[in-house]
Amino acid sequence: MKRIHIWENHVSIPHLDLVLVRPATERLSETLGSLSRMGIDTRADDVEVHEHVRTD
């Protein structure tokens, strides 16, 4: 199971019991950068990107 779930309007990190608001217009790279700056490991094998997430 992936440790980080990125949805269109929020990020869920179940193992930390954490849900973060995410603007729908934010790009995936911006979200991953923000999580990384918070000290959250964002390795590709731990991240699941769900539908409607901007990846450009």
PyMOL Python script that loads the backbone (N, CA, C, O; Angstrom):
from pymol import cmd

cmd.read_pdbstr("""\
ATOM      1  N   MET A   1       0.839  -1.187   0.000  1.00  0.00           N
ATOM      2  CA  MET A   1       0.000   0.000   0.000  1.00  0.00           C
ATOM      3  C   MET A   1       0.883   1.248   0.000  1.00  0.00           C
ATOM      4  O   MET A   1       1.873   1.324   0.727  1.00  0.00           O
ATOM      5  N   LYS A   2       0.514   2.204  -0.810  1.00  0.00           N
ATOM      6  CA  LYS A   2       1.246   3.463  -0.892  1.00  0.00           C
ATOM      7  C   LYS A   2       1.047   4.265   0.384  1.00  0.00           C
ATOM      8  O   LYS A   2      -0.012   4.197   1.008  1.00  0.00           O
ATOM      9  N   ARG A   3       2.066   5.024   0.771  1.00  0.00           N
ATOM     10  CA  ARG A   3       2.011   5.787   2.019  1.00  0.00           C
ATOM     11  C   ARG A   3       1.442   7.183   1.839  1.00  0.00           C
ATOM     12  O   ARG A   3       0.960   7.782   2.800  1.00  0.00           O
ATOM     13  N   ILE A   4       1.490   7.715   0.607  1.00  0.00           N
ATOM     14  CA  ILE A   4       0.980   9.055   0.323  1.00  0.00           C
ATOM     15  C   ILE A   4      -0.013   8.954  -0.818  1.00  0.00           C
ATOM     16  O   ILE A   4       0.291   8.376  -1.861  1.00  0.00           O
ATOM     17  N   HIS A   5      -1.204   9.515  -0.624  1.00  0.00           N
ATOM     18  CA  HIS A   5      -2.236   9.514  -1.652  1.00  0.00           C
ATOM     19  C   HIS A   5      -2.543  10.960  -2.022  1.00  0.00           C
ATOM     20  O   HIS A   5      -2.944  11.761  -1.178  1.00  0.00           O
ATOM     21  N   ILE A   6      -2.347  11.279  -3.300  1.00  0.00           N
ATOM     22  CA  ILE A   6      -2.580  12.645  -3.761  1.00  0.00           C
ATOM     23  C   ILE A   6      -3.841  12.661  -4.610  1.00  0.00           C
ATOM     24  O   ILE A   6      -3.933  11.993  -5.640  1.00  0.00           O
ATOM     25  N   TRP A   7      -4.802  13.439  -4.149  1.00  0.00           N
ATOM     26  CA  TRP A   7      -6.087  13.600  -4.822  1.00  0.00           C
ATOM     27  C   TRP A   7      -6.163  15.014  -5.395  1.00  0.00           C
ATOM     28  O   TRP A   7      -5.276  15.832  -5.151  1.00  0.00           O
ATOM     29  N   GLU A   8      -7.203  15.297  -6.143  1.00  0.00           N
ATOM     30  CA  GLU A   8      -7.368  16.600  -6.780  1.00  0.00           C
ATOM     31  C   GLU A   8      -7.370  17.742  -5.755  1.00  0.00           C
ATOM     32  O   GLU A   8      -6.795  18.799  -6.013  1.00  0.00           O
ATOM     33  N   ASN A   9      -8.006  17.541  -4.602  1.00  0.00           N
ATOM     34  CA  ASN A   9      -8.134  18.654  -3.654  1.00  0.00           C
ATOM     35  C   ASN A   9      -7.564  18.384  -2.262  1.00  0.00           C
ATOM     36  O   ASN A   9      -7.737  19.200  -1.357  1.00  0.00           O
ATOM     37  N   HIS A  10      -6.884  17.245  -2.081  1.00  0.00           N
ATOM     38  CA  HIS A  10      -6.249  16.988  -0.790  1.00  0.00           C
ATOM     39  C   HIS A  10      -5.166  15.915  -0.922  1.00  0.00           C
ATOM     40  O   HIS A  10      -5.093  15.185  -1.910  1.00  0.00           O
ATOM     41  N   VAL A  11      -4.341  15.852   0.102  1.00  0.00           N
ATOM     42  CA  VAL A  11      -3.301  14.831   0.208  1.00  0.00           C
ATOM     43  C   VAL A  11      -3.578  14.057   1.484  1.00  0.00           C
ATOM     44  O   VAL A  11      -3.783  14.648   2.544  1.00  0.00           O
ATOM     45  N   SER A  12      -3.585  12.749   1.383  1.00  0.00           N
ATOM     46  CA  SER A  12      -3.823  11.896   2.533  1.00  0.00           C
ATOM     47  C   SER A  12      -2.552  11.102   2.840  1.00  0.00           C
ATOM     48  O   SER A  12      -1.960  10.482   1.956  1.00  0.00           O
ATOM     49  N   ILE A  13      -2.146  11.137   4.118  1.00  0.00           N
ATOM     50  CA  ILE A  13      -0.975  10.386   4.559  1.00  0.00           C
ATOM     51  C   ILE A  13      -1.422   9.569   5.775  1.00  0.00           C
ATOM     52  O   ILE A  13      -1.238   9.988   6.918  1.00  0.00           O
ATOM     53  N   PRO A  14      -2.012   8.397   5.511  1.00  0.00           N
ATOM     54  CA  PRO A  14      -2.633   7.610   6.582  1.00  0.00           C
ATOM     55  C   PRO A  14      -1.687   7.218   7.720  1.00  0.00           C
ATOM     56  O   PRO A  14      -2.098   7.230   8.880  1.00  0.00           O
ATOM     57  N   HIS A  15      -0.447   6.875   7.421  1.00  0.00           N
ATOM     58  CA  HIS A  15       0.451   6.427   8.490  1.00  0.00           C
ATOM     59  C   HIS A  15       0.795   7.550   9.469  1.00  0.00           C
ATOM     60  O   HIS A  15       1.257   7.283  10.579  1.00  0.00           O
ATOM     61  N   LEU A  16       0.576   8.799   9.068  1.00  0.00           N
ATOM     62  CA  LEU A  16       0.765   9.944   9.959  1.00  0.00           C
ATOM     63  C   LEU A  16      -0.573  10.493  10.454  1.00  0.00           C
ATOM     64  O   LEU A  16      -0.611  11.475  11.195  1.00  0.00           O
ATOM     65  N   ASP A  17      -1.672   9.850  10.038  1.00  0.00           N
ATOM     66  CA  ASP A  17      -3.019  10.310  10.361  1.00  0.00           C
ATOM     67  C   ASP A  17      -3.179  11.785   9.975  1.00  0.00           C
ATOM     68  O   ASP A  17      -3.622  12.611  10.772  1.00  0.00           O
ATOM     69  N   LEU A  18      -2.801  12.088   8.717  1.00  0.00           N
ATOM     70  CA  LEU A  18      -2.737  13.467   8.251  1.00  0.00           C
ATOM     71  C   LEU A  18      -3.462  13.626   6.916  1.00  0.00           C
ATOM     72  O   LEU A  18      -3.295  12.819   6.002  1.00  0.00           O
ATOM     73  N   VAL A  19      -4.267  14.677   6.824  1.00  0.00           N
ATOM     74  CA  VAL A  19      -4.908  15.067   5.576  1.00  0.00           C
ATOM     75  C   VAL A  19      -4.620  16.545   5.373  1.00  0.00           C
ATOM     76  O   VAL A  19      -4.890  17.360   6.255  1.00  0.00           O
ATOM     77  N   LEU A  20      -4.070  16.896   4.212  1.00  0.00           N
ATOM     78  CA  LEU A  20      -3.718  18.275   3.895  1.00  0.00           C
ATOM     79  C   LEU A  20      -4.564  18.777   2.735  1.00  0.00           C
ATOM     80  O   LEU A  20      -4.796  18.049   1.769  1.00  0.00           O
ATOM     81  N   VAL A  21      -5.020  20.007   2.827  1.00  0.00           N
ATOM     82  CA  VAL A  21      -5.765  20.631   1.734  1.00  0.00           C
ATOM     83  C   VAL A  21      -4.797  20.889   0.588  1.00  0.00           C
ATOM     84  O   VAL A  21      -3.649  21.278   0.803  1.00  0.00           O
ATOM     85  N   ARG A  22      -5.276  20.668  -0.629  1.00  0.00           N
ATOM     86  CA  ARG A  22      -4.457  20.867  -1.823  1.00  0.00           C
ATOM     87  C   ARG A  22      -5.294  21.595  -2.859  1.00  0.00           C
ATOM     88  O   ARG A  22      -6.356  21.107  -3.247  1.00  0.00           O
ATOM     89  N   PRO A  23      -4.824  22.781  -3.324  1.00  0.00           N
ATOM     90  CA  PRO A  23      -5.569  23.482  -4.376  1.00  0.00           C
ATOM     91  C   PRO A  23      -5.649  22.622  -5.645  1.00  0.00           C
ATOM     92  O   PRO A  23      -4.650  22.026  -6.049  1.00  0.00           O
ATOM     93  N   ALA A  24      -6.805  22.555  -6.260  1.00  0.00           N
ATOM     94  CA  ALA A  24      -6.990  21.734  -7.467  1.00  0.00           C
ATOM     95  C   ALA A  24      -6.109  22.210  -8.615  1.00  0.00           C
ATOM     96  O   ALA A  24      -5.803  21.434  -9.521  1.00  0.00           O
ATOM     97  N   THR A  25      -5.700  23.468  -8.590  1.00  0.00           N
ATOM     98  CA  THR A  25      -4.864  24.013  -9.668  1.00  0.00           C
ATOM     99  C   THR A  25      -3.378  23.769  -9.439  1.00  0.00           C
ATOM    100  O   THR A  25      -2.562  24.062 -10.312  1.00  0.00           O
ATOM    101  N   GLU A  26      -3.020  23.238  -8.281  1.00  0.00           N
ATOM    102  CA  GLU A  26      -1.601  23.003  -7.977  1.00  0.00           C
ATOM    103  C   GLU A  26      -1.076  21.815  -8.777  1.00  0.00           C
ATOM    104  O   GLU A  26      -1.729  20.776  -8.873  1.00  0.00           O
ATOM    105  N   ARG A  27       0.115  21.989  -9.347  1.00  0.00           N
ATOM    106  CA  ARG A  27       0.734  20.905 -10.112  1.00  0.00           C
ATOM    107  C   ARG A  27       1.316  19.858  -9.168  1.00  0.00           C
ATOM    108  O   ARG A  27       1.640  20.157  -8.018  1.00  0.00           O
ATOM    109  N   LEU A  28       1.444  18.650  -9.655  1.00  0.00           N
ATOM    110  CA  LEU A  28       1.977  17.549  -8.874  1.00  0.00           C
ATOM    111  C   LEU A  28       3.369  17.882  -8.339  1.00  0.00           C
ATOM    112  O   LEU A  28       3.674  17.592  -7.183  1.00  0.00           O
ATOM    113  N   SER A  29       4.200  18.479  -9.160  1.00  0.00           N
ATOM    114  CA  SER A  29       5.563  18.818  -8.729  1.00  0.00           C
ATOM    115  C   SER A  29       5.548  19.796  -7.558  1.00  0.00           C
ATOM    116  O   SER A  29       6.397  19.713  -6.670  1.00  0.00           O
ATOM    117  N   GLU A  30       4.596  20.714  -7.550  1.00  0.00           N
ATOM    118  CA  GLU A  30       4.477  21.665  -6.441  1.00  0.00           C
ATOM    119  C   GLU A  30       4.061  20.950  -5.156  1.00  0.00           C
ATOM    120  O   GLU A  30       4.590  21.230  -4.080  1.00  0.00           O
ATOM    121  N   THR A  31       3.121  20.037  -5.279  1.00  0.00           N
ATOM    122  CA  THR A  31       2.664  19.279  -4.120  1.00  0.00           C
ATOM    123  C   THR A  31       3.799  18.447  -3.544  1.00  0.00           C
ATOM    124  O   THR A  31       4.020  18.447  -2.333  1.00  0.00           O
ATOM    125  N   LEU A  32       4.517  17.742  -4.404  1.00  0.00           N
ATOM    126  CA  LEU A  32       5.628  16.908  -3.939  1.00  0.00           C
ATOM    127  C   LEU A  32       6.725  17.754  -3.307  1.00  0.00           C
ATOM    128  O   LEU A  32       7.325  17.354  -2.310  1.00  0.00           O
ATOM    129  N   GLY A  33       6.987  18.921  -3.885  1.00  0.00           N
ATOM    130  CA  GLY A  33       7.978  19.831  -3.316  1.00  0.00           C
ATOM    131  C   GLY A  33       7.580  20.300  -1.927  1.00  0.00           C
ATOM    132  O   GLY A  33       8.416  20.352  -1.025  1.00  0.00           O
ATOM    133  N   SER A  34       6.313  20.640  -1.749  1.00  0.00           N
ATOM    134  CA  SER A  34       5.816  21.081  -0.439  1.00  0.00           C
ATOM    135  C   SER A  34       5.945  19.963   0.597  1.00  0.00           C
ATOM    136  O   SER A  34       6.379  20.201   1.725  1.00  0.00           O
ATOM    137  N   LEU A  35       5.569  18.757   0.211  1.00  0.00           N
ATOM    138  CA  LEU A  35       5.674  17.625   1.135  1.00  0.00           C
ATOM    139  C   LEU A  35       7.129  17.365   1.511  1.00  0.00           C
ATOM    140  O   LEU A  35       7.438  17.088   2.670  1.00  0.00           O
ATOM    141  N   SER A  36       8.000  17.454   0.547  1.00  0.00           N
ATOM    142  CA  SER A  36       9.424  17.235   0.792  1.00  0.00           C
ATOM    143  C   SER A  36       9.988  18.278   1.756  1.00  0.00           C
ATOM    144  O   SER A  36      10.767  17.943   2.648  1.00  0.00           O
ATOM    145  N   ARG A  37       9.596  19.535   1.579  1.00  0.00           N
ATOM    146  CA  ARG A  37      10.056  20.592   2.487  1.00  0.00           C
ATOM    147  C   ARG A  37       9.553  20.383   3.908  1.00  0.00           C
ATOM    148  O   ARG A  37      10.171  20.857   4.861  1.00  0.00           O
ATOM    149  N   MET A  38       8.437  19.679   4.058  1.00  0.00           N
ATOM    150  CA  MET A  38       7.906  19.362   5.390  1.00  0.00           C
ATOM    151  C   MET A  38       8.607  18.146   5.993  1.00  0.00           C
ATOM    152  O   MET A  38       8.319  17.761   7.126  1.00  0.00           O
ATOM    153  N   GLY A  39       9.519  17.548   5.244  1.00  0.00           N
ATOM    154  CA  GLY A  39      10.254  16.392   5.743  1.00  0.00           C
ATOM    155  C   GLY A  39       9.580  15.065   5.478  1.00  0.00           C
ATOM    156  O   GLY A  39       9.955  14.053   6.069  1.00  0.00           O
ATOM    157  N   ILE A  40       8.591  15.049   4.600  1.00  0.00           N
ATOM    158  CA  ILE A  40       7.869  13.825   4.263  1.00  0.00           C
ATOM    159  C   ILE A  40       8.536  13.182   3.054  1.00  0.00           C
ATOM    160  O   ILE A  40       8.746  13.835   2.032  1.00  0.00           O
ATOM    161  N   ASP A  41       8.868  11.901   3.175  1.00  0.00           N
ATOM    162  CA  ASP A  41       9.530  11.160   2.108  1.00  0.00           C
ATOM    163  C   ASP A  41       8.586  11.001   0.923  1.00  0.00           C
ATOM    164  O   ASP A  41       7.487  10.466   1.071  1.00  0.00           O
ATOM    165  N   THR A  42       9.004  11.461  -0.243  1.00  0.00           N
ATOM    166  CA  THR A  42       8.134  11.448  -1.428  1.00  0.00           C
ATOM    167  C   THR A  42       8.693  10.558  -2.546  1.00  0.00           C
ATOM    168  O   THR A  42       8.576  10.889  -3.726  1.00  0.00           O
ATOM    169  N   ARG A  43       9.289   9.446  -2.172  1.00  0.00           N
ATOM    170  CA  ARG A  43       9.785   8.521  -3.199  1.00  0.00           C
ATOM    171  C   ARG A  43       8.620   8.027  -4.056  1.00  0.00           C
ATOM    172  O   ARG A  43       7.515   7.807  -3.562  1.00  0.00           O
ATOM    173  N   ALA A  44       8.890   7.861  -5.332  1.00  0.00           N
ATOM    174  CA  ALA A  44       7.850   7.478  -6.296  1.00  0.00           C
ATOM    175  C   ALA A  44       7.119   6.195  -5.903  1.00  0.00           C
ATOM    176  O   ALA A  44       5.919   6.074  -6.154  1.00  0.00           O
ATOM    177  N   ASP A  45       7.810   5.243  -5.297  1.00  0.00           N
ATOM    178  CA  ASP A  45       7.151   3.983  -4.936  1.00  0.00           C
ATOM    179  C   ASP A  45       6.247   4.110  -3.712  1.00  0.00           C
ATOM    180  O   ASP A  45       5.533   3.164  -3.378  1.00  0.00           O
ATOM    181  N   ASP A  46       6.266   5.267  -3.035  1.00  0.00           N
ATOM    182  CA  ASP A  46       5.395   5.499  -1.880  1.00  0.00           C
ATOM    183  C   ASP A  46       4.247   6.461  -2.167  1.00  0.00           C
ATOM    184  O   ASP A  46       3.457   6.767  -1.274  1.00  0.00           O
ATOM    185  N   VAL A  47       4.148   6.941  -3.415  1.00  0.00           N
ATOM    186  CA  VAL A  47       3.139   7.952  -3.757  1.00  0.00           C
ATOM    187  C   VAL A  47       2.148   7.388  -4.768  1.00  0.00           C
ATOM    188  O   VAL A  47       2.540   6.849  -5.803  1.00  0.00           O
ATOM    189  N   GLU A  48       0.872   7.516  -4.460  1.00  0.00           N
ATOM    190  CA  GLU A  48      -0.175   7.146  -5.405  1.00  0.00           C
ATOM    191  C   GLU A  48      -0.912   8.421  -5.820  1.00  0.00           C
ATOM    192  O   GLU A  48      -1.442   9.151  -4.983  1.00  0.00           O
ATOM    193  N   VAL A  49      -0.930   8.668  -7.120  1.00  0.00           N
ATOM    194  CA  VAL A  49      -1.598   9.858  -7.659  1.00  0.00           C
ATOM    195  C   VAL A  49      -2.940   9.415  -8.229  1.00  0.00           C
ATOM    196  O   VAL A  49      -3.010   8.565  -9.117  1.00  0.00           O
ATOM    197  N   HIS A  50      -3.997  10.009  -7.701  1.00  0.00           N
ATOM    198  CA  HIS A  50      -5.347   9.638  -8.121  1.00  0.00           C
ATOM    199  C   HIS A  50      -5.818  10.540  -9.278  1.00  0.00           C
ATOM    200  O   HIS A  50      -5.133  11.495  -9.644  1.00  0.00           O
ATOM    201  N   GLU A  51      -6.964  10.234  -9.832  1.00  0.00           N
ATOM    202  CA  GLU A  51      -7.464  10.923 -11.021  1.00  0.00           C
ATOM    203  C   GLU A  51      -7.646  12.420 -10.818  1.00  0.00           C
ATOM    204  O   GLU A  51      -7.873  12.888  -9.702  1.00  0.00           O
ATOM    205  N   HIS A  52      -7.541  13.156 -11.910  1.00  0.00           N
ATOM    206  CA  HIS A  52      -7.748  14.600 -12.008  1.00  0.00           C
ATOM    207  C   HIS A  52      -6.635  15.437 -11.373  1.00  0.00           C
ATOM    208  O   HIS A  52      -6.819  16.642 -11.194  1.00  0.00           O
ATOM    209  N   VAL A  53      -5.502  14.852 -11.029  1.00  0.00           N
ATOM    210  CA  VAL A  53      -4.376  15.609 -10.484  1.00  0.00           C
ATOM    211  C   VAL A  53      -3.550  16.157 -11.643  1.00  0.00           C
ATOM    212  O   VAL A  53      -3.148  15.413 -12.537  1.00  0.00           O
ATOM    213  N   ARG A  54      -3.303  17.465 -11.618  1.00  0.00           N
ATOM    214  CA  ARG A  54      -2.505  18.087 -12.686  1.00  0.00           C
ATOM    215  C   ARG A  54      -1.052  17.602 -12.590  1.00  0.00           C
ATOM    216  O   ARG A  54      -0.413  17.715 -11.544  1.00  0.00           O
ATOM    217  N   THR A  55      -0.559  17.075 -13.679  1.00  0.00           N
ATOM    218  CA  THR A  55       0.819  16.599 -13.694  1.00  0.00           C
ATOM    219  C   THR A  55       1.711  17.421 -14.613  1.00  0.00           C
ATOM    220  O   THR A  55       2.899  17.125 -14.740  1.00  0.00           O
ATOM    221  N   ASP A  56       1.157  18.454 -15.261  1.00  0.00           N
ATOM    222  CA  ASP A  56       1.959  19.273 -16.173  1.00  0.00           C
ATOM    223  C   ASP A  56       2.758  20.314 -15.450  1.00  0.00           C
ATOM    224  O   ASP A  56       3.484  21.083 -16.081  1.00  0.00           O
TER     225      ASP A  56
END
""", "prot")
cmd.dss("prot")
cmd.show_as("cartoon", "prot")
cmd.util.cbc("prot")
cmd.orient("prot")
